Amino acid sequence: MNHPFGDYLLNLERPARYIGAEFNAVRKPLDDINLHIGLLYPEIYEIGMSNLGLKIIYHIFNSYPDVYAERIFLPWIDAIEYMKHKQIPLFTLESFTPVKNLDLLGISLHTELNYTNVLLALELSEIPLLREERMKGKYPIVVVGGPSSFNPLPLEPFVDFFVVGEGEEVVKKLIPYLIDYKREKLTISEFYEEIAEIEGVYVPGVSKKVKRATSYFSQDDFPVDQIVPTTEIVHHRYVVELMRGCTRGCRFCQGGFNYRPLRVRGPEEVLKIIDEGLKRTGFDEVGLLAFSISDYPYLNELIRAFKKRFENTHISLPSLPIDSLDESLLMEFDELRRFGITLAPEVASEKLRRVINKNVPLESIFKTLDLAVKFNFRHVKLYLMIGVPGETEEDLKEMANFLKELSTHYKRLNFKASISPFVPRPHTPFQYARQETPEEIYQKIDYLKRAVGRLKNVTLTFHDPKMSLIEGIFGRGDRALAPVLLNVYKEGAIFDSRSEFFDFNKYLRAFEKIGVDPLRYTSSRSPEEEMPWEIIETGVYPNYLKSEFFKSKEMTYTGDCMIKGCQGCGIWIKKGYELCKRGLKKVEKVELFGNDIGPKSTVRFNGYLMVYKVTDRARFISQRDLSKIIVNMLRACGVGLRYSQGYVPHPKISMPNPIPLGVESEEEFLYFEAEVIEDLDNLVKRLNSVSISGLEILSIEPMDKKPDWKRLSIAKFRLEKDEKSEEFTLDLSQSSLYKFLKESFGMDKRELSSVRIKKIAVLK
């Protein structure tokens, strides 16, 4: 494996992050492409690989034969230090191409606290941070998309252009211009002028006003063949987007205003995507995504059809809206109870509910919790806000009393209340509101800790008010903040979304050095003045945002247009969006494929012994992760694995002691139980066709019972160093290998990267 880190991977935390050996990852000959793109999520692999937007854009770009899009994630601290020491530039995950050699670098940005990570990625790539400096040489074009692009101003000097809104249609329109620019048919100025005409593209210095891009929410754009990670990620599952947009109208919610209109994927289409996706990935869990999952009109029937259609496959919801589910469904599927319940009342007083337009009375919360007790749920997560416009001491008392009431009346439930400071966001009705200082927020936190901190079944967690302040400053910032950001980064700020890295003092010093007053960005603003970010038109009328702001002052609710009819928020009813005309009604009954599937007939299971070989990239994957990959491969090939019983069934597989990480092996074993397999030789071929680099299935044979792995406890190894080799025999444990290397060669674990070790035979 020609990896930029070489065998030094063994010295890094979770080396599987960096090897790019996944199945369903796209690989194209570099000589056959006209456009080479890198898609960066400015976080580590486990977080970036969980992002659906990245999967969608990756899929669309790679659907063009002459376009190759690869993934890029930030390395962790240990790898960053090694890269700087060895002068290794940041590289793509599929082909290990240096990012600086690409044609375009697309960055998906979701929080202001990752702005410093964008600069880190550019510096690691050996790409100048400032656009004007990149103009002097040959570097990739740098583009930013994602929620942060709705106010591009603080990032303007670092970015060539922004994709604002939903990227599906934009990337298709960009491709011919990118190819023409690469072929020098367009100068950079001509390129900027051309793409500035595309809806959803903002080019600093060229664009005046930009309409946010909206997609058709087409099934063709959805990534059915999602990449199967080589190591556990944050959301390790297949994901399907049920709906896009939200019309509940919570006045603090940027996503609810910026991703209108509401679009709904039909249940048959959802099931079709899942059916095809599981065949291509082998995942045993499917996540159903939406801003407000309880608003999906077919939720009950979809879950029922899912459980009948996809045996031994878990379902995952962003929250469990049990008040929206049939009681019969909760009784029928015990697995739903493993989620716990997530509720977002946000505030406790009726006054503040009217202020933020969250028309969810406490009675509905209590009804949900009554159901939770009835069906033996145990865990409830609550999302609450403090520092909301108009909040008084009395409102805080109501929040404390609300939590006390929950603790008293629902003793069988464990509550975790996550409390965040309110952050006013651009393009929302509260874009005019003042953001409270950290000192004010800390006083409220102290009050809540004193009032409810000792409740046995209520745990309080608080988002750092100083981090929220930085989010608010840059969220409603302007071009004057760019030098502040650059200064903060040069002071060493990276991974600022993590509390262990965030240093508020670096920001304070930068504000002082550059001469920018941060409180200018957190103060209240007049609705009569034009906001700097109004260069972006989201589709929601500015006057509608103003009217909603005034209604918050009047403590007046605005109804959900899907229920109450069009509220005149924006352009979509004129554009003919069907749901804007007729609204969205709950569906009591719908016939779906899967609903009519009866009980499965008795199935005969056999045991099987798989023999496989581990070389190349696969030797950097832990046995635990490797076993998950093999299970995915078996499921993708249609093998009916046998599962345990209980809330969370697991496949019946078994393996001997793991080989140490980094060691190659000529012969490894895995026992599994499955429905009778008729053609084992053909299965081996099919498994190898979907396998990852370095994992080869050698054979599968029937076996009556699980092997006694203790009998396979000794193996022969070959150590190769400096063109010399030596064979030795050891028991199968990492501690024995490390002890042997220490005693025989004076090597510690960190020096494993200097040798090549291969397990060549199992002796007994």
N, C-alpha and C positions, 0 to 999 in steps of 0.2 A: 504494500500500500504506500503510495507516494503522497503521504500526508505532510503538510507544512510543519506540524509538530513532531513528526516521526514518532519514535517510541517514547518520547518524553510525555506522551499522552498518559502513560501509566502514573506519572507523578501529579496528574491533575485530578481535581475532584470531579467525579462522574464523567470520565472521558467519552462516554457514549454520546454526550452532547455535541461532540465536534466531528463525528465520523461520517455522518450523512449516508448511512447504509440502508435507509428505510425502503420497504417495498411500497410501491406507488409513487415514490419520488421520480420526477421526470429526468431522464438523461438523454441528451441529444449530442451527436457529433458536432464539435465546435466549428468544424470546417463547413458545415452545411447550413449555418444560420446567418441571417442578415442583421439581426438585432439581439444583443446580449444584455439582459436586464438582471439587476439584483433587487430583491424585495427584502427590505430590512425592517424587522420589528426591534426597536431599540431596547431590548431586554434579553434575558437569558433564554435558552432553548425551551425550557419547561413552560415558560410564560408565553413566549411568542408562538409556539406551536399550538396553543390553545385558542388562538384568535381566528374566528371564522372569516373575517374580512380578508386576511392574508391568504387563506385557502381559496377564496373566490377569485381574487385578482391573479394568483398563481395559476389557477385553472384556465382563466380566460386568455392570458398571455400565451400559455403553452398550447392552447388549442390551434394556434397559428404555426404551421410546420417550420417556417423560417425564423420564428421568434423563440428565444430560450430565456425563460425566467427562472432564476435560482433563488434560494432562500439565504438570508443572512441574519444571524442573531449575535448579540453581544456576548463575548466570552466573559467568564467570571473572573474575579480579581486575580486568582493564581495564574490563569492563562494570560491575562492582560500584562502582568509583570514579566512573564516569559517572552511574550511577543515584543515588548519594548526592549528587553535585554538582548534578544536575538535579532531585532529589527525585522520581525515577520509581520507583513501587512495583513490587515483583516481580509478574509477570503470567503468565497461562497461555499455553501455546504455540499452542493452536488458535485462540482468539478474542481473545487479548491482554487478557483480562479481569483487572483487578487482583485479586490473591489475596484481599485484604481484603474483596472484595465477594461471595465465594463463600459457600455454605451450609456446606460441610465441607472441611477440608484433611486429607487422608490422607497420612501420611508412612511410607515404607518404609525401615526402619532395620536395617542389617546389621552395624555395628561400633560399638563404644564410641568410637572415634576420630572418628566423625562426629556425636557429640552436640553439639559446638559448632556444626556446620553447621545443625542444627535451629534453634538460636537465631538464627543468621545469617539463615535463611530467614524466620523470624517477623519479625525486625527489618526486613529489606528489604521485607517485605509491609506494614509499618506496623501490625502486630498486636502487642499487648502480650505480653511473654514469659511472664508468669505467669497461670495460669488465673484466679486471684481478681481480677486486674485486668481480664481480658476480660469477666468477669461484669458489670462496670459499664457496658458498652457493647454494641454490636451487632457481633459479629465471627464469623468462621467457627468451627465446632466443630473442635477439633484432635484428631486420633486418630493413634496410632502403631501400626504393625504390623511384622512381620518378626522375624528371630531375636532382636533386642535386646529385644523385648517379653516374653521369658521371665523377665526380671528388670526389672520396670517401676519399681522404687522410686527410683533416682536421678533419673528424669525426671518423677516424679509432679506436682510443682508447675507444670510447663510444659504438661501434656497433659490433655485432658478425659477421654479413655478410651483403652484399649489393646485391640487385637485380638490375642489370643494364639493362635499356631498357624497353621493353614491357613485362609485368608480366604474361600475360595469360597462356603461356605454362610453364613458370618457376614454378608457384605455383603448377601446377598439378604434376610436377616431384619432387617437394620438399616433398609432403605429406607423401609418404611411409618412407622416411628417418626421418622425424619428428616423426612419430609414432614409428619407431624402436628405436629412441633415447629415447623417453618417456618411452618405455617399457624396457629400459636398455639393448637392444640388441646391441647398439652401445655406445662406450664411446664418450665424447665430441670431442676428437681428431679424432676418426674414423668418426664421423658425419661430421666434417669439411672437412676431406679428401674426403668423398663421394660426398658431395654437391658441392665441388669445381670443380667437373667434369661436372656439369650442365652448359650448355651455358647460360650466363647472370648472373652467381653467382660469386661474388668476396668475398673471405674470406681473411681478413688481416692475413698476416704471412704464408699463405698457397698458395694462387693464385699468379702466376707470370704474366700471360697475360690473359685477359678475353674478350671474344667476347660478344658484346651486344646482348641481346635477341630480336628477332623479332617475332611478332605474325602473324597468318594467317588471322586476321581480320574476324573471323568466326561469323556468326549469332548466333551460339550456345553459344558463350561466352558473348553475349550481354545481359545485365540485363533488360529484358522486364518488369518484375514486380517491377519497381522502388519504393522505399519507399516514402510515402506521408508525408511530414514533419508536425509536430504539431504546428509549428509557422512559420511565413514568413521568408524565407531564401533569400540569395542574388539572386540566379537564381531559382525562384519558378516555375518550369515547368518540363515537361517531356523532356528528351534530347536524341537525336539520332546523332551518329557520321557518317557523310556522307563520309568523306575521312580521311585517316591518312597519314601523311608525306606531304612534299612540295618540289618541285624541282625548284622553282624560283631562288634559289641560292643567296639570299641576304647574303652578306659575314659576317654580324654581327649576324645572326640569328642562335642560338644554336638548336632550335627546327627543323629548316629547314634542318640541316645537321645530327642531331642525330636520326631522325625518318624516314629516307628514308628506303626503296623505297616508292613511292606513291602507295597507295592502295585505291580503289574506291568501295563503296557499291552501288550496282545497285538500280535504283529507285523503282522497284517492291519490292525489299527486304526492302528498307526504309519504303515504305508505309505499308508493312505487319507488320513490327515492330511497327510502329505508331498505326496501327489499333488494334493490340493485346494489346499494352501498354496502350492506352487510356481506353480500356475495363477493364484493371486490376487496373488502378490508378484513373481514372476520372479527370485527369488534363484538364484544358481548354486552355493550351498553350503548344506548342511544340517548343523546340529550336533545330535548325539544326546546327551542329558543323563541322568545318573544319579549318585548318590553313589558307587557302585562299578560302573562300566560292565561290568567283567568278570563280574559276577554275573548279567547279563541272559541268560536261558537260550536266547534265540533269536538271539544276536548274529551268529554265522557266517552263518546263512541270511538274516538281515535284511540284512546288508551285501551278500551275493551278489545278492539280489533287488533291492536298491537300485541297484546298479551296472548291472544289466541294464535296469531299468525307467526310470531317470532319467539319460539320456545327457547328457554334458557338465555334470554336476552333481557337485560335490565333496562328500565326506563328512568331517565333523569329529567327533572324539571328545575328551572331556576328558583322556583318557590312552589310550595304545595298549597294550592288554593282549595282547601278541603271544603270550604263553603260553596265552591263552584262544582264540586264533584258529587255524583249520586252516592247516597249512602250505600246502595247495593254494590257500587264499585269499590268502596273502601272495605266492605266486608269480604268481597270476592278476592281482592288482591292484597294479601298481607304485606307484600313487598313495598307498597306505597308508604308504609309506616316508617321505613328505614330513613326516609328523607328528613324527618323533623318538619317543622312548619316555619315558614318565613313570612313575617307580616311587616308592613311598612306604614304604620300610622303617621309617622313623621312628627306629629305634635299631639298633645293630649287635650287641649282646650278647644271648644267649639269656635271661639273667636279666631284662633290661629288657623283652624281648618278652613275657615272662610277666607282668611288672608291668603293662604297658599293654594286655595281651591282644591282641597283634598276632602271631597265629600264622602268620607267614610266614618260614620258615627261609631262611637265606642260600642254601641249595642251589637254592631256587626262583628267587631273584634271578639266580644264575649261569646257570641254565637259560634264563631269559629273555634274558640278555645273549648267550649262545651263539647263540640264534636271531637276535638282532639282528645279530651278525657274519655269520651265514650268509646273511641276506637284505640285506646291505649297508646297514644303518642306520648313521647317523653320530652322532646326538646323543641323549644320555640325560640326563633331568632327574631328580634325586633330592631327595626331601623328608626331612629329618632333624630331630630335636628334641634339645635339650640342656636340662638342668635338670629332667629327669623325676624323680619321687619315687624315692628309693633309689639314684640315680645316684652312682657313685664314680669315682675317678681311673682305676680299671681299666676301667670302662665306656667312658670317653673314649678310652683307649688302644685298645680294641677298635674304636671308630668310626674312629680314625685308621688302624689296620691294615686295616680293611675298605676304606677309600678307597685306600690304597696298593695293596692287592691288585687292586682294579678297574683302577687305572692300569697296573699291571704286566701283567696278563693280557689286557687289552682295549685294546691300544695304538691300534687303529683307531677306537675310540669316544672321543667328547669328552663328558666328564661335567660337568654343572653341578649342584653340591650346594647346595640352599637350606636353610639351617640356622636354625631358629627357637627362641626360648626357650619352654619349656613354660608354658602359661597354664591354671590350673585353672578349670573352667567350672561354673556352676550347673547343677543337674539332671543331673550326671554323677557317676560314682563318685569322681572326684577333686575334687569340690566341697569335700571336707574337707581337701585337701592344702595344704601350704605352697608358696608361689611364691617362687622364689629372687630375691634382690636383683640389680639391674643389676651391682653390683660382682662378685658371684659369677659371673654369666654372662660378664662381660668376661674374667675369668680363664680360663674354659673356651674362649672364642673365641680368646684369645691362644695357648693351648696348641695348638688345632687349626691355627691359622695357622702356628705354628712347625713342627708335625709334618707337615703335608701341603700347606702353602701354595705350595711350589715344584714340585709335580707338574705336568708339562707338559700333560697332558690332563684335569686336574681343576681346575675353577674353583669357589671357595667364595664364597657370598654369605650375609650374616647379617642377620636382622631386628633392628632396633634394640631392645635390651633395655629401654630406658626407655619406648618405645612399648608394648612388651608389658606392662610394669608397669602403665601407665595402663589398658590393656585389662583386666587382671586386677582392679585396684581397682574400676573401675566395673562390671565384669561380675559381681562378687560384692558389690556395694555396697548401701547402704541409703539411706534418705531424707536422712541427714545429708550426703550428697555433693551434693545439689542446690545448696546455696549455693556449694559449691566450683566446680561447673560454671558457675554464673552469674558468679562472680568471674573465672574463667579466660577466659570469653568476653569480659567487659568489659575484660580485659587485652589483647584482640585476637587470641585464639586462634581460627583457622578452618582448615579443610582439614588437620586434624591427622593424617590417615592418610597424608599425604605428608611425607617426611623433610625436604624443603626448607622446610616451614612449621611442623613440630612443634617446640615450644619447651618442654622439660621444666621449665625454671625457672619458667615461668608457673604450672604446676601446683604446684610446690613452694611458691611464694609464696602461692598460694591456700589450700593446706592449712594453712600457718602462720597466715594471716590469719583463717581461719574457725575454727581451733582443732581441726582433725581430724587424727588420726594415721593416715597412709596405710598404715603397716605393720600396722595392725589388720585391714586387709582382705586382706593377703597371708599372714598367719600361718595355721598349721594350726588346724583346728576339730574339735571332738569330734563324732563321729557321733550322740552321744546328745542334742545340743542341736538345737533346731529352727532351720532356716535361714530367714533373712528372706524369701527368694524362694519358700518353700514355700506361700505364698498361691496360687501357680500349681501346678496338678496336671497333669502332662504325660501321665499315663496309665501311666507307669512307677512301680511301687510304690517308696516311699521305702526300705522294707526291702531291696528288691532292690539299690538303689544302695549301701546299707550293706554288704550281703553281697559285692558286687563290690569294694568298697573293701578289705574284709578279705582277699578273695582276692588282691588286688594285693600286700598285705603278705606273703601266703603264697606269692606267685609261682606262682599256679595259673591255668591257662587255663580259660575258659568257652567252650564250643562255639557256633558259629553255629546258631541254632535252625532255620534253613531246611535245615540238613544234619543236625544232631544231635537235632532234635526240640525241643519247647517247653521253654524254660528257666524259665518262670514269671515273666517280667519285668514283665508288666502285665496290663491289663484286656482285651486284644483277643481272646484265645482264648475268653473268656466271651461276648464280643460276637459271636462267630461268624465272625471273619475266616478265610476258607478257607485261606490260605497258612499261618496259624498252626497249623492242624490237620494239613495234609499236607506242609508244607515246599515247597521249590523245587528242582526237578530240572532239570539241564541237558537240553536237547532235542537229540538227535543229528541229526534230520531233520524238517523241516516243509515242507510244500508251500505256497508263497506266490505271490501273483500277481507275476509278474516273473521267477520262476525258469524258466518255460517259454518265455521270449522268446528266439528264436534270433537269429543274426546279422542285422543290418539290411541290406536290399537296397541296391544302389548308388543313391546320391542325387545328383541334379543340382543344382549350386549356381549362383546368379547373383549379380552385384554390383548394389547399389542405392545411389542417392544420396538421402539424406534432407535436406530443407530445413526448418529450424525457426526459430522466433522466440523471443527471450528478452526478457522484460519483468518488471516487478513484482518478486515475491520471488525469481524464478529468477536475476536478475542478481547476487544475492549468493552464488551457488553457483559454485565453481570449475569450470573446464571438465573437469577430471579427475573430479570428483564428478558433474557433469552427464552425462558419457558413461556412467558406471555406472548412473545413473538411467534413461537411455534404453535401455541393454541390458536392465535389469529390465523396462521397459515392453514391449520387443519379445518377451521370453521369456514375460511374462504374457499376451501376446496370441497365443501359440502359434507365433511365428516360429522356425523351425529354423535358428538361427545356425550359421555355420561356425566351427569352432574349430581352433586350432593343435594340433600334436602335442606329446607330452612329458608329464612328471610333472604339470605344472600347466597344462593347456590354457587359452588365452585366446580370447575371441571375436575374429574378424578384423574389426576396425573401424579407421577412420582419420579424423582430423580435421585441419583447417588450424590455423595459429597461433591460440592462444586470444585471445578479446577480454579486455581488462582487467576485473578484478572490479569490479562496480558499473555497468558500461556495458550499456545496453540495445542490442539488435540486431534489425533488421527481417529479417535473413537470415543464418542460420548453416548450416553443412553438416556432414554426417556420412556417410561411406561405410561400408557393411557388406556382408558376403557371407552369403547365407542360401539355404536350400532355396527352390525356385521359389515365388513368391507369386502366386496367381491374381488376386486382387482388391485392387489397391493402394489404391484410393479407400476401400474399406471398412476396410482396415487403418489408414489415416490417422484415420478416425472412431473406431475402437476405441482407438487410441493416445491420442487426445485425451480419451477418456472416462476413462482411468486416469492422465492426466498430472498433474503438479504445477502449482500456481498460478504463472503467468508463463511456462510452457513450452508453446508451441503448435506442433504439427507441421503444416507448410504443405503439403508434398507428398513423395511418394516415387516415384522413377523408376528404371527399369532402367539399369544402366551396365556396360559391358563390362569396364572395368578401373579400378583405383584412380586417382583424379584426381592430377594433378601440382599439389600444393598451392602450390608456389612461384609458380605463375601467379596465385594468388589472394592476392597479397601487399600490395595497396593498397586502402584503403577510404575512403569519405567518412563523416565524423562530423558530428553537430550538437551544439553545446554550448549549453545553456540556463541562464541565470542572471539573476535579478532581472527576469523577464519579457522578457528580451532573448535572442536566439539568434544563433549564428554557425556557419557551416559551414566545415569544413576537411578536407583530405586528408592521410592519413598511411599509412605502412606498418603492417602488422598486428603490432605488438609493444607490450608494456606499456611498455618503456623509451622507445620513440618517443613514446608518448602523454604520459608523465610529463615528458619533456624539452620537448615542445611546450607543455604547460601552464605549465611553469616559465618558458620563454623568452617566451611570448606573454601570459601572464596573471599571472606572478609567483606561481603557486600551487605548493605542494609536494604530495606524495602525501596528506598528512593533511588537506588542504583539499578533497579530492575530494567530500566529503559536502556541500559548499556549492553544488555545481553538478549538473546532470543532463546526462549525455552519452549519446548514442544513435548507434549505427552504422547508417547509413541505406542504404548501398549498397556492394557490392564492385565495384571498378572493373576489376581485372584479377587 
